[in-house]
Amino acid sequence: MGGKKEKILLVVAGLGLVLYGLWTGLGKKDKGIIEGRTDPPSQESVEEEELSHQEASQEESSEPAPLLYVHVDGAVKNPGVYEFPEGARVKDAIEGAGGLTSGGDTGSLNLAQRLSDEMKIHVPKEGEAVAPSDLTTHPSGGGGEGKAGKVNINRASLEELTSLPSVGESRAREIISYRERSPFVKPEDIMNVSGIGQKTFDKMKDLISVK
């Protein structure tokens, strides 16, 4: 009898170990499934991620706006070359050059005109005789400079004329007054202006044009 009891106990103990092993194995499997599960992302986190992607793409695609270089002279406080963003107007250029000086007259200017690169704006003084083509000039033509950067004496502004050798402000005004009566046909015609002789012409002949 004693031997049978021992055998029965061993069998029961073995079954117990088998059941325990099965139970612990299933527990670990369930635990792994639970730990490996991830909750779906919240709507807020999805929106934040989309927003960050949009901002990054905008930064990559955005390019700096082109700048326009414009020369402003005449009756402004600070004549010179200034940078302006695309879409700026003549009014912005005058303000960028410090505004008008005493006696500055913008009546003949189109203040709403859009600026273009390499444009020149001349602000006349009250009573100053300036051809309309001299007020706002563009690199494509119609300005004060002729071929190869020469000063076009038929269209040059007062400041451009005074850049010529032996030409001061009073003589530049005489040149402007003369061409308003009779445009220059050839460079030599500038000697018809009072005070400009052969010696003066020889100094400027390579710097001027009439077309």
Wavefront OBJ file of the C-alpha trace (Angstrom):
o trace
v 0.000 0.000 0.000
v 2.757 2.388 0.844
v 4.275 1.995 -2.599
v 1.000 2.715 -4.367
v 0.499 5.892 -2.340
v 3.933 7.120 -3.281
v 3.275 6.429 -6.957
v -0.048 8.284 -6.802
v 1.613 11.253 -5.098
v 4.336 11.346 -7.748
v 1.750 11.287 -10.529
v -0.255 14.075 -8.887
v 2.903 16.110 -8.354
v 3.904 15.617 -12.018
v 0.477 16.708 -13.224
v 0.715 19.720 -10.950
v 4.081 20.725 -12.449
v 2.715 20.292 -15.989
v -0.348 22.423 -15.217
v 1.813 25.068 -13.541
v 4.112 25.190 -16.560
v 1.183 25.600 -18.936
v -0.340 28.337 -16.766
v 2.897 30.350 -16.511
v 3.533 30.018 -20.260
v 0.106 31.366 -21.147
v 0.557 34.225 -18.690
v 3.814 35.319 -20.301
v 2.251 35.151 -23.775
v -0.685 37.309 -22.730
v 1.668 39.759 -21.041
v 3.773 40.029 -24.224
v 0.682 40.787 -26.284
v -0.427 43.458 -23.842
v 3.046 45.058 -23.642
v 3.504 44.984 -27.437
v 0.189 46.719 -28.105
v 0.358 50.448 -28.915
v -2.544 52.805 -28.618
v -3.549 54.758 -31.785
v -2.182 58.354 -31.909
v -4.510 61.086 -30.708
v -6.071 63.576 -33.137
v -4.065 66.398 -31.538
v -0.720 64.687 -32.136
v -1.679 63.944 -35.760
v -2.548 67.601 -36.374
v 0.709 68.795 -34.766
v 2.746 66.437 -36.948
v 0.955 67.610 -40.116
v 1.528 71.252 -39.140
v 5.250 70.680 -38.574
v 5.527 69.003 -41.997
v 3.756 71.939 -43.647
v 6.036 74.484 -41.950
v 9.130 72.524 -42.977
v 7.993 72.327 -46.604
v 7.206 76.052 -46.636
v 10.681 76.864 -45.310
v 12.300 74.678 -47.963
v 10.242 76.137 -50.827
v 10.424 79.781 -49.750
v 13.038 81.878 -51.547
v 14.148 85.405 -50.668
v 12.237 88.089 -52.557
v 14.296 89.733 -55.312
v 15.647 93.194 -54.568
v 15.491 96.166 -56.918
v 18.394 98.631 -57.043
v 17.148 102.129 -57.830
v 19.062 105.410 -58.214
v 17.238 108.392 -56.730
v 18.593 111.915 -57.259
v 17.488 115.509 -57.623
v 15.512 117.298 -54.908
v 15.755 114.573 -52.251
v 17.585 114.755 -48.945
v 19.860 111.759 -49.502
v 20.461 111.030 -53.206
v 21.958 107.647 -53.954
v 21.300 104.025 -54.863
v 18.817 102.163 -52.672
v 17.417 98.644 -52.378
v 13.676 98.066 -52.589
v 11.528 94.935 -52.620
v 9.687 93.928 -55.755
v 6.386 95.786 -56.025
v 7.645 99.041 -54.455
v 6.556 102.349 -56.009
v 8.171 105.664 -56.929
v 6.681 107.101 -53.725
v 8.602 104.481 -51.700
v 11.846 105.350 -53.496
v 11.526 109.053 -52.667
v 10.791 108.247 -49.025
v 13.764 105.848 -48.975
v 16.016 108.702 -50.094
v 14.963 110.794 -47.111
v 12.019 112.574 -48.697
v 11.889 115.865 -50.586
v 14.123 118.845 -49.978
v 12.725 122.349 -49.846
v 11.316 123.174 -53.269
v 11.099 119.578 -54.462
v 8.270 119.086 -56.930
v 6.715 115.663 -57.590
v 3.888 117.008 -59.719
v 5.431 115.642 -62.905
v 6.175 112.222 -61.391
v 3.865 109.232 -61.252
v 4.215 108.325 -57.580
v 2.231 105.114 -58.085
v 4.576 103.775 -60.777
v 6.195 100.437 -59.952
v 9.969 100.391 -59.586
v 12.197 98.283 -61.817
v 15.780 97.138 -61.336
v 18.431 99.683 -62.427
v 15.765 102.393 -62.643
v 16.679 106.026 -62.067
v 14.299 108.596 -60.582
v 15.012 112.310 -60.821
v 12.987 114.593 -58.571
v 12.991 118.108 -60.049
v 12.855 121.370 -58.154
v 10.018 123.809 -58.665
v 10.491 125.526 -62.013
v 13.211 123.134 -63.173
v 12.890 122.346 -66.873
v 13.239 118.589 -67.258
v 12.027 116.419 -70.120
v 9.503 113.742 -69.047
v 11.914 111.016 -70.173
v 14.470 112.300 -67.647
v 12.196 111.878 -64.633
v 12.081 108.077 -64.516
v 14.606 106.288 -66.707
v 15.113 102.564 -67.217
v 18.064 100.451 -68.367
v 16.117 99.474 -71.487
v 16.364 102.988 -72.841
v 14.943 106.492 -72.570
v 17.401 107.591 -69.905
v 20.240 110.050 -69.770
v 22.938 107.586 -70.791
v 23.584 106.729 -74.419
v 25.836 104.176 -76.047
v 28.505 102.484 -73.925
v 27.461 104.464 -70.845
v 27.992 107.854 -72.459
v 25.963 110.850 -71.275
v 23.191 111.582 -73.743
v 23.236 115.380 -73.903
v 19.720 115.402 -75.367
v 18.207 113.597 -72.372
v 20.669 113.772 -69.474
v 19.574 115.220 -66.152
v 21.197 118.232 -64.536
v 23.302 115.987 -62.274
v 24.476 113.828 -65.189
v 25.525 116.877 -67.191
v 27.515 118.277 -64.264
v 29.505 115.035 -64.233
v 31.095 116.112 -67.536
v 34.454 117.942 -67.519
v 34.199 121.732 -67.108
v 30.395 121.628 -66.762
v 28.990 123.217 -63.639
v 25.348 123.639 -62.671
v 24.870 126.931 -64.554
v 26.407 125.524 -67.742
v 24.353 122.358 -67.419
v 21.223 124.507 -67.269
v 22.341 126.276 -70.450
v 22.728 122.908 -72.174
v 19.212 121.934 -71.109
v 17.832 125.287 -72.232
v 19.548 124.957 -75.626
v 18.311 121.418 -76.349
v 14.733 122.404 -75.488
v 14.892 124.919 -78.341
v 16.932 122.757 -80.706
v 18.007 119.163 -79.948
v 21.649 118.311 -80.563
v 22.138 116.517 -83.878
v 25.791 115.598 -83.358
v 28.093 115.788 -80.310
v 29.936 118.792 -81.776
v 26.725 120.823 -81.530
v 27.333 121.220 -77.814
v 29.902 123.890 -78.735
v 26.916 126.051 -79.727
v 26.218 126.432 -76.011
v 27.748 129.562 -74.552
v 31.032 128.899 -72.731
v 31.801 125.549 -74.391
v 34.638 125.809 -76.891
v 36.913 123.396 -78.674
v 39.136 122.710 -75.661
v 36.171 121.902 -73.450
v 34.642 119.744 -76.168
v 37.895 117.819 -76.582
v 37.704 116.884 -72.892
v 34.143 115.527 -73.142
v 33.799 114.293 -76.719
v 34.448 110.682 -75.748
v 31.936 110.886 -72.899
v 28.852 112.219 -74.673
v 26.323 111.081 -77.268
v 23.169 112.451 -78.862
v 21.216 109.190 -79.358
l 1 2 3 4 5 6 7 8 9 10 11 12 13 14 15 16 17 18 19 20 21 22 23 24 25 26 27 28 29 30 31 32 33 34 35 36 37 38 39 40 41 42 43 44 45 46 47 48 49 50 51 52 53 54 55 56 57 58 59 60 61 62 63 64 65 66 67 68 69 70 71 72 73 74 75 76 77 78 79 80 81 82 83 84 85 86 87 88 89 90 91 92 93 94 95 96 97 98 99 100 101 102 103 104 105 106 107 108 109 110 111 112 113 114 115 116 117 118 119 120 121 122 123 124 125 126 127 128 129 130 131 132 133 134 135 136 137 138 139 140 141 142 143 144 145 146 147 148 149 150 151 152 153 154 155 156 157 158 159 160 161 162 163 164 165 166 167 168 169 170 171 172 173 174 175 176 177 178 179 180 181 182 183 184 185 186 187 188 189 190 191 192 193 194 195 196 197 198 199 200 201 202 203 204 205 206 207 208 209 210 211
